[in-house]
C-alpha cells in the first residue's frame, strides 16, 4: 500500500500524485478476477433491472473473515426513523475491560440503490475488532423507491440516536465517528456536514473510503475508467440517476458534499481511494477541500486496485492493511 498524508498547508499530495510512475498495473489478483469475468460473461449491474442488480450484489458480498476476532455480540434493533422503524445493527467487540468504548456509525455502500446491512457485515466486524469500538450499521432506505433525501434523513436520525443513546450500547457519546465505503463514504461525509450544520452530535472523526462526492463529476479518472468488468463511469452515472429523483438535487451539499460552500469545522478525516476507480479524482479533490478549510486530513491513494477493494480482505493483504489503517486512525482520533 502506498500512503500519502495530506496535512493542513502541505503540498505533499501534489508532489506524490504528480510523480511519474506513481501507479502501477492492476494488482495480479484483480487481473485474474478480470480475466475470469471476461471468460464467463460478467454482467455489469448497470445493465440490470434494480431488483436483479440487488440480487447480484448480494451474491458478491464478502464472507465473514477469520483473520479478525468475532464480536462479543451482534444484534439488530429498531429506532423511530423519519417515516417509520429504522433498523440498526450493533457490533460489540470482545473488550478487555467494562469501560465505555468509542462508537462508529457505519453506512454500507452500493450506490444508494443496492447493498444492505448484510453486505457490509465483514467490514463492520473487522472495524469493531481491530479498533476496538462499538459499530452501529444503519439500514437506510434505498433508491429509486426512496430517492434523495431519504437515505440521508435515515442516516442522520441514526447518528442523532447514537449521540443521545450511546451509553445504552456501552459506548461513549463523546467519542463518535462516522464511516462508510463507496456511497456509504458519501453518506459519512454528508453526516459530518449535517452534524455540524444541525447542532450535533459532535463527531470526532470521519472515514471516507472511495466516496463519490459530486453528482456531475467530469474528472479525468471518470473519463479514463470505463472497464465494464469493474465499477466504472457508467456504474457511477446509473447509481446517481436512481438516487436523484431530480438532477437538480445534486446541487445540494447533502447529496454532493464537494459542493458545500464551507468545509470548515468538520471532524478529522481519513480518505482512501483506488487507482482504477472513476472516483479517484473526486477523492483527491475532497481531501484538498477539507485541508484547505483547516480540517486535518489523511489521504491514502491505493495503487493497482479498483473500486471496492476492501471486500477482498479475505485474500488480499493490501485490503487487510487498509482496514488496519482505518482502525489505527480511529484509535488515534477516538482515544
C-alpha positions in Angstrom: 0.0 0.0 0.0 1.2 3.5 -0.8 0.4 6.2 1.6 0.3 10.0 1.1 -0.7 12.1 4.1 -2.2 15.5 3.4 -1.7 17.8 6.4 -3.1 21.3 6.5 -0.8 23.6 4.5 1.1 20.7 2.9 1.8 20.3 -0.8 3.0 16.7 -0.4 -0.1 15.3 -2.1 0.5 17.3 -5.3 4.1 16.2 -5.4 3.3 12.5 -4.9 0.3 12.3 -7.2 2.3 14.2 -9.9 5.2 11.8 -9.8 5.7 9.8 -13.0 5.2 6.1 -12.4 3.5 6.5 -9.1 0.8 4.0 -10.0 1.5 0.5 -11.4 -0.6 -2.1 -13.4 -3.7 -3.7 -12.0 -3.0 -6.0 -9.0 -2.4 -9.6 -10.1 -5.4 -10.9 -8.0 -7.7 -8.4 -9.7 -6.2 -9.1 -13.1 -7.2 -12.7 -12.5 -10.7 -11.6 -11.5 -11.0 -9.5 -14.6 -9.9 -12.4 -16.8 -12.4 -14.7 -15.2 -15.2 -12.2 -15.6 -14.4 -11.8 -19.3 -14.3 -15.5 -19.8 -17.6 -16.2 -18.0 -19.6 -13.3 -19.4 -19.8 -10.9 -16.4 -22.9 -8.7 -16.5 -22.5 -5.2 -15.0 -25.1 -4.1 -12.5 -25.9 -1.0 -14.6 -27.3 -3.3 -17.3 -29.8 -4.9 -15.0 -33.2 -4.0 -13.5 -32.8 -2.8 -9.9 -34.1 -5.9 -8.2 -31.9 -8.1 -10.3 -28.9 -5.9 -9.5 -29.7 -6.2 -5.8 -29.7 -10.0 -6.0 -26.4 -10.0 -8.0 -24.8 -7.6 -5.4 -25.8 -9.8 -2.5 -24.1 -12.8 -4.2 -20.8 -10.9 -4.2 -20.8 -9.8 -0.5 -17.7 -10.7 1.5 -17.8 -13.7 3.7 -17.1 -13.2 7.4 -13.4 -13.1 7.8 -11.5 -15.5 10.0 -8.5 -13.1 10.4 -10.3 -10.9 12.9 -11.8 -11.8 16.2 -15.6 -12.4 16.3 -17.5 -9.7 18.1 -18.8 -10.4 21.6 -22.3 -9.9 20.3 -24.1 -8.7 17.2 -27.8 -7.7 17.3 -30.4 -5.7 15.4 -32.9 -3.4 16.9 -35.2 -0.6 15.6 -35.5 3.1 16.4 -38.0 5.6 15.2 -36.9 6.8 11.8 -38.2 9.7 9.8 -41.1 7.7 8.2 -41.2 4.5 10.4 -39.0 2.0 12.0 -35.3 2.1 11.1 -33.1 -0.9 11.7 -29.7 -0.6 13.2 -27.2 -3.5 13.6 -24.7 -3.3 16.5 -21.3 -5.0 16.8 -19.8 -5.1 20.2 -16.2 -6.3 20.2 -14.5 -8.5 22.8 -13.4 -5.9 25.3 -10.6 -6.1 27.8 -12.5 -4.1 30.4 -16.0 -2.9 31.1 -15.4 0.8 30.3 -17.3 2.5 27.5 -15.9 2.1 24.1 -15.9 4.7 21.2 -18.6 4.2 18.6 -18.5 4.2 14.8 -21.7 4.7 12.8 -21.2 2.8 9.6 -23.0 3.3 6.3 -22.9 0.5 3.7 -22.0 1.0 0.0 -24.0 0.2 -3.1 -24.7 3.4 -4.8 -27.7 4.1 -2.6 -29.5 1.5 -4.7 -28.0 -1.9 -3.8 -26.4 -3.0 -0.6 -27.7 -3.8 2.9 -26.7 -4.4 6.5 -25.6 -7.8 5.4 -23.3 -6.7 2.6 -21.1 -4.7 5.0 -21.1 -7.3 7.7 -17.5 -8.4 7.3 -16.2 -4.8 7.2 -18.2 -3.9 10.4 -16.9 -6.9 12.3 -13.3 -6.0 11.3 -13.6 -2.4 12.3 -15.2 -3.3 15.6 -12.5 -5.9 16.4 -9.4 -4.0 15.2 -10.2 -0.6 16.7 -11.8 -1.8 19.1 -15.1 0.1 19.1 -18.8 -0.4 19.0 -20.0 -0.3 15.4 -23.6 0.7 14.6 -24.6 -0.1 11.0 -27.6 1.7 9.5 -30.2 0.1 7.4 -31.2 3.2 5.5 -33.8 3.3 2.7 -32.7 2.7 -0.9 -33.4 4.4 -4.1 -35.2 4.5 -6.5 -38.1 3.6 -4.3 -36.9 6.2 -1.8 -34.7 8.7 -3.5 -32.7 11.5 -2.0 -33.0 12.7 0.7 -34.5 9.5 2.2 -31.1 7.9 2.8 -29.6 11.0 4.5 -32.7 11.5 6.6 -32.4 7.9 7.9 -28.7 8.2 8.4 -28.9 11.4 10.3 -31.7 10.0 12.5 -29.3 7.1 13.4 -26.4 9.5 14.1 -28.6 11.6 16.4 -29.9 8.5 18.1 -26.4 7.3 18.8 -25.4 10.7 20.1 -28.3 10.5 22.6 -28.2 6.8 23.5 -24.6 5.6 23.1 -24.4 4.8 26.7 -27.2 2.2 26.3 -24.8 0.3 23.9 -21.8 0.5 26.3 -20.4 3.3 24.2 -19.1 6.8 24.9 -21.2 9.6 23.4 -18.2 11.9 23.4 -16.3 9.7 21.0 -18.4 9.2 17.9 -17.1 8.7 14.3 -18.9 8.2 11.0 -17.6 5.9 8.3 -18.6 4.2 5.1 -17.4 2.8 1.8 -18.4 4.0 -1.7 -21.9 5.6 -1.4 -21.6 4.9 2.3 -18.5 7.1 2.2 -20.6 9.8 0.6 -23.2 9.4 3.4 -20.5 9.6 6.1 -19.2 12.9 4.6 -22.7 14.2 4.5 -23.3 13.2 8.1 -20.2 15.2 9.1 -21.7 18.3 7.3 -25.2 17.7 8.8 -23.9 17.2 12.3 -22.0 20.5 12.0 -24.9 22.4 10.5 -27.8 21.0 12.6 -26.4 21.1 16.0 -24.8 17.8 16.6 -23.9 15.4 17.7 -20.2 16.4 17.9 -18.2 14.0 15.8 -14.6 13.1 16.4 -13.7 11.6 13.0 -14.9 10.6 9.6 -13.7 7.7 7.5 -14.4 8.0 3.7 -13.5 5.0 1.6 -13.6 5.7 -2.2 -16.5 8.1 -1.8 -18.5 9.8 -4.6 -18.6 13.5 -3.7 -20.3 15.2 -6.6 -23.1 14.1 -9.0 -21.7 15.7 -12.1 -18.0 14.8 -12.0 -16.2 15.2 -15.3 -12.8 14.4 -13.9 -10.0 12.6 -15.8 -10.5 9.5 -13.7 -14.2 9.4 -14.5 -13.3 9.6 -18.2 -10.5 7.0 -18.0 -12.2 4.2 -16.1 -14.8 2.7 -18.3 -13.8 -1.0 -18.0 -17.2 -2.9 -17.7 -15.6 -5.7 -15.6 -15.4 -3.2 -12.7 -17.2 -0.3 -11.2 -16.8 2.4 -13.8 -18.1 5.7 -15.1 -21.4 4.1 -16.4 -21.9 2.5 -13.0 -21.5 5.9 -11.3 -24.0 7.5 -13.7 -26.5 4.7 -13.2 -26.4 5.0 -9.4 -26.7 8.8 -9.4 -29.6 8.6 -11.9 -31.5 6.3 -9.5 -30.5 8.2 -6.3 -31.6 11.7 -7.5 -35.3 11.9 -8.5 -34.4 15.4 -9.8 -30.9 16.0 -11.1 -31.1 19.5 -9.5 -31.0 17.7 -6.1 -27.3 17.0 -6.9 -26.5 20.7 -6.2 -27.3 20.1 -2.5 -24.2 19.6 -0.4 -26.1 16.9 1.3 -26.0 15.0 -2.0 -22.7 16.2 -3.3 -20.6 17.2 -0.3 -17.9 18.7 -2.5 -20.4 21.4 -3.4 -20.7 22.7 0.2 -19.8 26.4 0.5 -17.9 25.8 3.7 -15.9 22.7 4.8 -14.5 24.2 8.0 -15.4 22.8 11.4 -15.6 19.3 10.2 -14.1 16.3 12.1 -10.6 15.0 11.1 -10.9 12.8 8.0 -9.3 9.6 6.7 -9.8 9.3 2.9 -8.9 6.2 0.9 -9.0 5.9 -2.8 -8.2 3.4 -5.5 -6.1 3.9 -8.7 -8.5 2.1 -11.0 -11.6 3.8 -9.7 -13.6 6.6 -11.5 -14.0 8.3 -8.2 -10.2 8.7 -7.6 -10.0 12.4 -8.6 -13.1 13.2 -6.5 -11.3 11.7 -3.5 -8.2 13.8 -4.1 -10.3 16.9 -4.6 -12.3 16.4 -1.4 -9.1 15.8 0.6 -7.9 19.2 -0.7 -11.2 20.9 0.0 -11.1 19.7 3.6 -7.4 20.5 4.1 -8.0 23.9 2.6 -10.7 24.6 5.2 -8.4 23.6 8.1 -9.6 20.1 8.6 -6.9 17.5 9.4 -6.9 15.0 6.5 -5.0 11.8 6.0 -5.2 10.8 2.3 -4.2 7.4 1.1 -4.3 6.5 -2.6 -4.1 2.8 -3.1 -2.2 1.7 -6.2 -3.1 -1.1 -8.6 -6.6 -1.5 -7.2 -10.2 -0.9 -8.4 -13.2 0.4 -6.5 -14.5 -1.9 -3.8 -11.1 -3.4 -2.7 -12.0 -3.7 1.0 -14.3 -6.6 0.1 -11.4 -8.8 -0.8 -9.7 -8.7 2.6 -10.0 -12.4 3.0 -7.4 -12.9 0.3 -5.7 -9.6 -0.3 -3.1 -8.3 2.2 -3.4 -4.8 0.8 -7.1 -4.7 1.7 -6.4 -6.1 5.2 -3.8 -3.3 5.7 -6.3 -0.7 4.6 -8.7 -2.0 7.4 -5.8 -1.8 9.8 -5.1 1.7 8.7 -8.7 2.6 9.3 -8.5 1.1 12.8 -5.3 2.9 13.6 -6.8 6.2 12.5 -9.9 5.6 14.7 -7.8 4.7 17.7 -5.8 7.9 17.4 -8.8 10.1 16.9 -11.2 8.4 19.3 -8.7 7.7 22.1 
